[in-house]
Structure formats: C-alpha cells, structure tokens
Amino acid sequence: MPIDPAALARNLSSLAALDAEQDLPRAMQQITSAAKALLGVDGAGLMLADERGELRWATASDQQTQIIEEGEERLGEGPCVNAFAEHSPMAMRDATKEPQWGKITDVVTGQDMRAGLSVPVQLEGGPIGSLDLYSAEPRDWDQAEISAAQVYAALAATLLSQAVGAQVKGRLAEQLQVAFEHRTRIERAKGMLMVWEGIDDAAAFERLRSAARSSQRPLIDVVNEVLGGQRLSRPRR
C-alpha cells in the first residue's frame, strides 16, 4: 500500500505542536489512531521497552488492540517481541494457521483479528519499542506496506524524542523516558564492545544478543554487565 511520507509527517506534526506536559497521552493516542487510518489497518498499538528491555503496552487505537498488546506483554511473545529483538519487521499473516507464534494467536483471534505486522521503533539504530498493526482478515503483508509502517515508526520515534526532551511528567512520560534510557545503555555497551573487540556496530549488537540468548537472560542484563566492565566470553567456533 504506497503512502506518501510527507503525508505521514503532516499528520504526525500535531504532536510537536501540543503542550507536552498537558497532552502527551493524547499525542501518543494520535500516533496509533492515525496509523490505523493512514496505513489501512483495523488496529494499531505502541509498545515501549521497560528497564529490563522487555516490552510494555503504552497506547492503542482501540480496546481490541489494547487487549492484544496487553496479551503480548503478559505472554512475552508475538510479532512485537520479535521485531524489537531482531530489529526487523515481523509479520503474522493468519493467526489461525501460524502456531509458531504460540499462545498469542488465541489472544489475537479472540479479539476478532487475524493478522499482525510489527516494526521496531528506534532512534540512531537503538530500539525503544515497537509499532504494531492488526488486520481483521488474513493479510499477506507486502513490501510496500512494510516500508510504509517503517516510515511511520521512524517519524513517530522522532516526535517521541521531542517529547522526552521537553521533560514531560506522568506515567506515559516516565515509560517513554525508560525506553530511551534502555536504548542509550545498549548503544553505550555496543560502543564498548566495538572498542574492545574491533568490531562494527551490527556485530557488537549480535554479540550482546547472542550472549543473552546463550545464558537465557534479558538483553539488558548482559548490557549492564558490559557497562560494568565485564568482557563477554568468546563464542565457540
């Protein structure tokens, strides 16, 4: 579904114009409501990382989507979790035919949805959360739709960054601040690994992620160890 990035920017520019202290919850609601309309889906949600690097529901376009987002938070599975961890779009084309997604498919279909698309929300290469889209019908998400979602997520991230800079108060503001701090810690740990091991940005992130997987711990635990000066063990060949 081709979409004009300029049109997205015009529709999201209202966030920057709002009084951040008064209207951040409404601005975040606008992000998901506009995504639902502009991207031609039946629901849209936004999840943000907590202090452990795990996704928490932040806002949604409607009650159905909120329930799905809360289910993904509770179960710790679904396209949003994978998109955040892999830094890549993740598509569920038909929840009734894709058991690999686990129990979240029951939550999705229980809210009369069948398909989902999640893209990471990130700044300067670091993740802060995910933008999640849902369809009431099975959907073979094509590259144009995925690209449009990525453009939208990038614009949303920029505007959310402006809100953080305004030192907003309140629950959503605190959640947003934690997400940005999480991203900053990952970037610092990546930088340390790049210096220690002479590797590039992508390889540094993969080292962190592999260490977390092999030890079955949250990524942020490994990040904090690196920030404390602990070297990662060399991967077995």
Beta strands, then each sheet from edge to edge (+ up, - down):
strand 1: 43-49
strand 2: 55-60
strand 3: 90-92
strand 4: 115-123
strand 5: 126-135
sheet 1: 2+ 1- 5+ 4- 3+
end
